[in-house]
Amino acid sequence: MSFSIERYKEESKKLDIAGVAWEEVTANQLSKGDLFCLHYMMDIENHVPLYLSHLLVTRACMDPILTAFLACWNYEELWHGENIGKFLNLYGIEFDTQDRIANVRANLGFQNSVSLMSTMAGSWLLKDFSAVYLTIGAINELATLTGYGALIRKSGHPVLKDLLGRIIKDERRHFAFYFNSAKEWLTGNEKAQRMDRWMLNRVWVPVGQGVKKLEEVDALALHLFDDEQGEEELLNLDEKIGKLPGLAGIKLMSKALYGARERVRINPTWGRRIIENEEWAVAAPRKSPVGVLTTRRTIAADTSISVI
């Protein structure tokens, strides 16, 4: 699983959507679960710039190879979210992409700021803290491309298969970078290996948790992976991550699935009620208006200024 940063910089570009049959998006139906997963995935792809901000306050930001990768990675991820949103719009689901992104971020409140500061402190206090973020990056990219593959299988939608297949190619390159960077940091560094494993077992959460509630995370996991093939895919994912130095035998994604199953056993409506009630729409935040956190000028504000 080699990775050349020079080749990556030369080849990095926005997602190639030439030939995608957008006019045929409505020719095949999607289930409510499929639509829920697409909204979830779109929101998390659009959340990448905030995740990037966490990486850039760690010691890793001093590494020019990492920052070169992150610059390209962030741009590529932008087009993943944009094109999933385009697919949903063409399918007949109306929303303004920029408003949705702003609302998702505003709903985080000050959680993001607190997380950012704790990450910065942890990184500069602990020399090998960046190894944890690189490992999490590898897990997240592998989980993302595995999820896209599962949605292709579940939905059977030919246009969605084409679109997500193109995105998966990007995600494979992203996974290769994070995995190789984490491997380089961890190889021969027993202290980093111990810290990495300890942190993953205690602070790691599935992709999107924090931006999404636990029940939403479980709803996605159960829709995509709650069958024999899906479970096998997550076990294989854990096995791949376990090849990193110090992480042999670690169980993360499969453990998350088993946890979701247990919560459903206790409450049979858990997760499913979100999908059935179509609760994937992101409402405007009640306590933190978008303008307060983004400082974006509203139409009303502009009008009052022009009157003055």
C-alpha positions in Angstrom: 0.0 0.0 0.0 2.5 2.6 -1.2 1.8 6.3 -1.4 3.7 9.0 -3.2 2.9 12.6 -2.1 4.5 14.1 -5.2 2.3 12.0 -7.5 -0.7 12.7 -5.3 -0.2 16.5 -5.6 0.1 16.2 -9.3 -3.0 14.1 -9.7 -5.3 15.7 -7.1 -8.4 17.3 -8.6 -12.1 17.7 -8.1 -14.2 14.6 -8.5 -14.6 13.6 -12.1 -18.3 13.3 -12.8 -18.1 13.3 -16.6 -20.6 10.8 -17.9 -22.6 10.4 -14.7 -26.2 9.9 -15.8 -27.7 12.6 -13.7 -30.9 12.6 -15.8 -31.6 9.0 -14.6 -31.4 9.7 -10.9 -35.2 9.4 -10.4 -35.4 6.2 -12.6 -34.8 4.0 -9.6 -36.2 4.3 -6.1 -34.3 4.6 -2.9 -35.5 3.4 0.5 -35.8 5.7 3.5 -32.8 4.0 4.9 -30.8 4.7 1.8 -31.8 8.4 1.9 -30.9 8.7 5.6 -27.5 7.3 4.9 -26.9 9.7 2.0 -27.9 12.7 4.1 -25.6 11.5 6.9 -22.7 10.9 4.5 -23.2 14.3 2.8 -23.1 16.1 6.2 -19.9 14.3 7.3 -18.2 15.0 4.0 -19.1 18.6 4.4 -17.7 18.6 7.9 -14.1 17.8 6.8 -12.9 21.4 7.0 -13.7 21.4 10.8 -11.8 18.1 11.2 -9.0 19.6 9.2 -8.8 22.5 11.7 -8.1 19.9 14.4 -5.3 18.3 12.5 -3.7 21.7 11.8 -3.3 22.5 15.5 -1.3 19.4 16.2 2.5 18.9 15.9 1.7 17.2 12.6 1.1 20.6 11.0 4.9 21.2 11.1 5.3 18.3 8.6 5.2 19.7 5.0 4.2 16.4 3.6 1.2 16.2 5.8 0.1 19.7 5.1 0.5 19.2 1.4 -1.7 16.1 1.6 -4.3 17.9 3.8 -4.6 20.8 1.3 -5.5 18.4 -1.5 -7.5 16.1 0.7 -9.8 18.9 1.9 -10.4 20.1 -1.7 -11.3 16.6 -2.8 -13.6 15.9 0.1 -15.5 19.2 -0.7 -16.6 17.7 -4.0 -17.8 14.5 -2.4 -20.3 16.4 -0.3 -21.3 18.7 -3.2 -22.1 15.8 -5.5 -24.0 13.8 -2.9 -26.0 16.9 -2.3 -26.6 17.3 -6.1 -27.8 13.7 -6.3 -30.3 14.3 -3.5 -31.5 17.5 -5.1 -32.0 15.8 -8.4 -33.8 12.9 -6.6 -36.4 15.5 -5.5 -35.2 16.4 -2.0 -35.0 20.2 -1.7 -32.5 22.0 0.5 -30.0 24.7 0.2 -26.6 23.2 0.6 -24.9 26.2 2.2 -27.7 26.6 4.7 -27.6 23.0 5.6 -23.8 23.0 6.2 -24.1 26.2 8.3 -26.9 24.7 10.4 -25.0 21.4 11.0 -22.0 23.4 12.2 -24.1 25.8 14.3 -25.8 22.9 16.0 -22.4 21.9 17.4 -22.5 25.0 19.6 -19.2 25.4 21.3 -18.4 21.7 21.3 -16.1 22.2 18.3 -14.2 24.9 20.1 -13.7 22.9 23.2 -12.6 19.9 21.2 -10.2 22.0 19.2 -8.5 23.4 22.3 -8.2 20.0 24.0 -6.7 18.6 20.8 -4.1 21.4 20.6 -3.2 21.0 24.3 -2.9 17.2 24.0 -0.7 17.4 20.9 1.8 19.8 22.3 2.0 18.0 25.7 2.3 14.5 24.2 5.0 14.1 21.5 3.3 11.2 19.8 -0.3 12.5 20.0 -0.4 12.9 16.2 0.0 9.2 15.7 -3.5 8.9 17.2 -5.0 11.3 14.7 -3.3 9.7 11.8 -4.6 6.3 12.9 -8.1 7.7 13.3 -7.8 9.2 9.8 -7.0 5.8 8.4 -9.9 4.2 10.3 -12.3 6.9 9.1 -11.3 6.8 5.5 -11.5 3.0 5.4 -14.9 3.1 7.2 -16.2 5.7 4.8 -15.3 3.8 1.6 -16.6 0.6 3.2 -19.9 2.4 4.0 -20.1 3.6 0.4 -19.6 0.1 -0.8 -22.3 -1.2 1.5 -24.8 1.5 0.3 -24.1 0.6 -3.3 -25.0 -3.0 -2.4 -28.0 -2.1 -0.4 -29.6 0.4 -2.7 -29.0 -1.2 -6.1 -29.2 2.3 -7.7 -27.1 2.4 -10.9 -26.4 6.1 -10.9 -25.6 6.1 -7.2 -23.3 3.1 -7.8 -21.4 5.1 -10.4 -21.1 8.3 -8.3 -20.1 6.5 -5.1 -17.7 4.3 -7.0 -15.8 7.4 -8.2 -15.7 8.8 -4.6 -14.4 5.4 -3.3 -11.4 5.8 -5.6 -10.5 9.1 -3.8 -11.1 7.5 -0.4 -8.7 4.7 -1.1 -5.9 7.1 -1.8 -6.8 9.0 1.4 -6.7 5.8 3.4 -3.4 4.8 1.9 -1.8 8.1 3.1 -3.2 8.0 6.6 -2.3 4.3 7.0 1.2 4.7 5.8 1.8 7.9 7.8 0.5 6.2 11.0 2.6 3.1 10.3 5.7 5.2 9.8 5.1 7.0 13.1 4.3 3.8 15.0 7.0 1.6 13.7 9.7 1.0 16.3 8.0 3.4 18.7 6.5 1.3 21.5 5.5 4.4 23.5 3.5 5.7 20.6 2.0 2.3 20.0 0.8 2.0 23.7 -0.7 5.5 23.6 -2.4 4.9 20.3 -4.1 1.7 21.4 -5.0 3.2 24.8 -6.6 6.3 23.2 -8.4 4.4 20.5 -10.0 2.0 23.0 -11.2 5.0 25.1 -11.9 8.0 22.9 -12.5 6.7 19.4 -16.0 6.9 18.0 -17.4 5.9 14.6 -17.3 8.4 11.7 -19.7 11.2 12.3 -20.5 10.7 16.0 -20.4 14.1 17.7 -21.7 15.7 14.6 -24.5 13.1 14.7 -26.2 11.7 17.8 -25.5 8.1 18.8 -28.9 6.9 17.6 -28.2 8.3 14.2 -24.8 6.6 14.1 -26.5 3.3 15.1 -29.2 3.8 12.5 -26.6 4.1 9.7 -24.6 1.1 11.0 -27.7 -1.1 11.3 -29.0 -0.2 7.8 -25.6 -0.8 6.1 -24.0 -3.6 8.1 -26.6 -5.5 10.1 -26.4 -8.7 8.0 -23.8 -11.4 7.5 -22.0 -9.6 4.7 -22.0 -6.3 6.5 -20.6 -7.8 9.7 -17.9 -9.5 7.8 -16.9 -6.2 6.1 -16.5 -4.6 9.5 -14.4 -7.5 10.8 -12.2 -7.2 7.8 -11.9 -3.5 8.4 -10.7 -4.1 12.0 -8.2 -6.7 10.7 -6.7 -4.2 8.3 -6.3 -1.5 11.0 -4.9 -4.3 13.3 -1.9 -4.5 10.9 -0.6 -1.1 12.2 2.2 -1.6 14.7 0.8 -2.2 18.2 -2.9 -2.6 17.1 -3.0 -6.3 16.5 -6.4 -7.7 17.4 -8.1 -4.4 18.1 -11.8 -4.3 17.6 -13.5 -1.0 16.8 -16.0 -1.0 14.0 -17.3 -4.5 14.8 -17.6 -3.5 18.4 -19.7 -0.4 17.4 -22.0 -2.7 15.4 -22.5 -5.0 18.3 -23.2 -2.1 20.6 -25.9 -0.8 18.2 -27.4 -4.3 18.1 -27.5 -4.4 21.9 -29.3 -1.0 22.1 -31.9 -2.3 19.6 -32.4 -5.4 21.7 -33.2 -3.2 24.6 -35.3 -0.8 22.6 -36.6 -2.3 19.3 -37.5 1.1 17.8 -33.9 2.4 18.3 -32.5 3.9 15.1 -35.3 2.7 12.9 -37.6 5.4 14.3 -35.3 8.1 13.0 -35.3 6.6 9.5 -39.1 6.0 9.4 -39.9 9.4 10.7 -37.5 11.0 8.1 -35.6 12.8 10.8 -32.6 13.3 8.6 -33.5 17.0 8.0 -31.3 19.3 10.0 -33.3 22.0 11.6 -32.0 25.5 12.2 -30.4 25.7 15.7 -32.6 27.0 18.4 -29.9 28.4 20.7 -27.1 29.4 18.3 -28.3 31.2 15.2 -26.0 30.6 12.3 -25.0 34.3 12.1 -23.8 34.2 15.8 -21.2 31.5 15.1 -20.3 32.3 11.5 -20.5 36.1 11.8 -22.2 36.0 8.4 -24.2 39.1 7.7 -27.9 38.5 7.3 -30.2 40.1 4.8 -31.8 42.0 7.6 -28.5 43.3 8.8 -27.5 44.4 5.3 -30.8 46.2 4.9 -30.4 48.1 8.2 -26.9 49.2 7.2 -28.0 50.4 3.8 -30.9 52.4 5.4 -28.4 54.1 7.8 
